[in-house]
Amino acid sequence: MDDSLHLYSYWRSSAAYRVRIGLGLKGLAFETLPVHLLRDGGQQHAADYVAVNPQQLVPVLLHGRRAVRQSLAILEYLEEVWPDAAPLLPGTARERGRVRGLAQLVACDIHPLNNLRVLQFFERHWNVPQAERDEWVRHWIVEGLAAFEALVAEDPATGAFCHGDVPGLADCCLVPQLYNARRFGLEAGQWPTLERIEQACLALPAFQDAAPEAQPDAPKGS
């Protein structure tokens, strides 16, 4: 049985970034298969990649001959296949519900509104100027992260990380979203709890190794 792991990824994709963090936390070795989302009109639209993922999105995880799509589904898959390797979810149903809710706040409510294909649609079909597209992105990031901050700031379940003192699924989603916030000129200091958690995460090798600039397909000097 082939247990090798390959990840279709783009260096600056926050969804792929989440999965890279999860793989790192679990100590799982993998090979990156770069998919450049801008080059050649977007390599995700090429026929050979569409055959892998008809949604034309990254990431996709190949575990041997099995393909798993969607970042949260991939992270849950890693948790189920390797449950004893640095669990990404806590032990009780109530705790897991909290962590999943935080993760989905980012992956389902913030990120889809800022996704490259949404911004490209605005530009190509509606001729929305760059400044207005950037304002759209910032609005939804601020609204979403303000809610995230409110959910973790006063909750006794919050520890050094989003849930307790061990990084997990919610942290895998939070750190890439804060990276995106800075790309659009937002300062994380307006969310002090999130910034504190981020700093705790970025001190760990799994987060450092998953950073966009550390990826093999990142542009030199990025």
N, C-alpha and C positions, 0 to 999 in steps of 0.2 A: 504494500500500500504506500502510495506517494503522499507524504505528510509535509512536503515543502510548501512554503508560503510565499506568494508573490502579490504585490500590491500595485495595481494601476493607480497612479498618483500624479498630481501636479503640485509643484513645490509650494505654490501660494494658495492652494485650495484649502479652505478651513475644514471642509468635511474630511478630506484626506489627512489633514493635520490631526484631527481627532483620533483617527484610526492609528496613525503612527505613534501617538502618545500611548494608546492602549496596548499596542504591540510591545512598546518599550517597557511599560509598567509590568507587563507579564513576562518580560525577558524572552520574547519570541523573536528569533531571527527571521528576516524576510528579505526578499529582493524587490527593489523598486522597479516598476515598469513605467517609465515616464509617458504621460499623455499631455502634450502642450496644448492648452486650451485656446491659445491665440494664434499659434503658428499654422501656416497653410490653411487659413480659414477656420482653424480649430480642429486638432487631430481627433477630438472626440466624435467628430462627424464622419470620419473615414469608415468605409464599409467594414473593414476588419474589426474595428472597435465597436461599431454598432452591433456586430454579431455577438460581441461579449456583453454589451449593455445597451439594449434598445433605447434606454432613456438618454444615452449620449452624455453621461455624467461620470465623474469620478467621486469616490473611489469604487473599485471593485477588488475584492480579495479572492485570490485563487488559493484554495487549500487542496493541493494535489490537482485533481480534475474538477473539483467542485468550485463553483463561483458563488460568492455571497455579495450582494449589492446593498447599498444604502448604509451610511456610516453607523447609525445606531444599531441596525441589524447586525452589522459586522462586529461591533463591540460586544453585543449580547452573545453572538456566536462564539467569540473568543472566550467569554465567561463560561459558557456551557461546555465547550470542548476542553478548556483548561481551567477548571474551577478552583484548583488549589494553587495556581500560579498568580499570586498578588490579586485577590478578588477585586473586581471593579464595582461590585454591588455589595451592600451590607447584608447582615444576617436575617433581619425580620422583614415581613411583608410591608409593614408601615415604613420602615427605613428605606426599603427599596422603592416604594412608591414616591417618597420624597425626592430621592436621588433621580429617579426617572423623570419626575416632573421638572426638576431643574434642568436636566439635560435637554428635554423636549422644548423648554422655553427658548433655548438657543436654536436647536436644530430644526424645530417646526415653526417657530413664530418669528424669530429675528432673521436668521440666515436666509430663508427662502426669498424674502423681500429684497435682499441685497445681492442675490446671486447674479453671476455674470450674465446669464441668459436673459434675466429680467432687465438688466441695465442695457444690454445690447438691443433688446426689443424696443425699449424707450428711444434709443438713439436711431435705430434703423427704420422703425415703422412710424414713430410719432415725432421724430426729429427733436426730441427733448434736449435742450442744451446741457453741456457738462455741469454747469453750476447747479442747475435744477436737479439733475440726477444725483449729484453729491449731497444736495440738501435732503432728498428723499432717503438716501442711505443713512445719513446722520440722524434723521428723525426717528427711524425705526430702531436703530441701534440704541439711541438714548432712551427711548420709551421702554425697550425690552430690558436693557441692563439696569435701569432704575427699578424695575419690578424685581429683577434678580437680587439686587442689593437689598431691597425691602424684605425679601424672603429669607435671606441668610443673616442679615445684620443682627437681629435680636433673637434668633432661634437658638436655643441651647444645644441643638443637634449640630450646629456649626462648630467646627474646631479649627485646627490649623488649615484645614481644607474645607471644601463645600459641605462635607459631611464627616464629622469626626476628625481624627488626626492621621488618616490614611487617604491618599488621593484615589479617586475613583471616576466613575462614569461622568459625573457632573463636571469635574475638573477637566476632563478630556474635552469637553465642549466649551467651557468658560474661557480657557486660555487662548484658543484660536479666535474666539470672538473679540476678546480684548485686543489681540493683534490687529484684527480688522478695524476696530474702532480707531486705533492710532493711525492706520493707513489713511483714514478719512479725517484726520486732524482733531480727533477727540482725545481728551486727557482722561486717563483712568482715575485720577485723583478725585473726581466727582462721585466715584463709587468706592469709598475707602475700604470697605470690607472685601470687595472683589479685588482691589489692588493688593491688599495684604495677602489674600489667598493666592493670587497670581505669583507674587514674589516667592511664596513658599514652594509653589510648583516649579518655578524656573530655577530653583536651586537644585533640582533633581536631574540626574542624567537622562532619564526617560523623556523629560520635557525638552531638555537641551538638544538631544539627538533628533527630536522630532521637529525642531524649529524650521521654518521655511528656508532660512539662509543656510542651514546645514544639509540640505538635500542635494543629491547628485545632479539634479536637473536645474538647480538654482543658477541664475546668471552670475558670472564672476563679479565679485565686488558688491553683490546685493546685500 
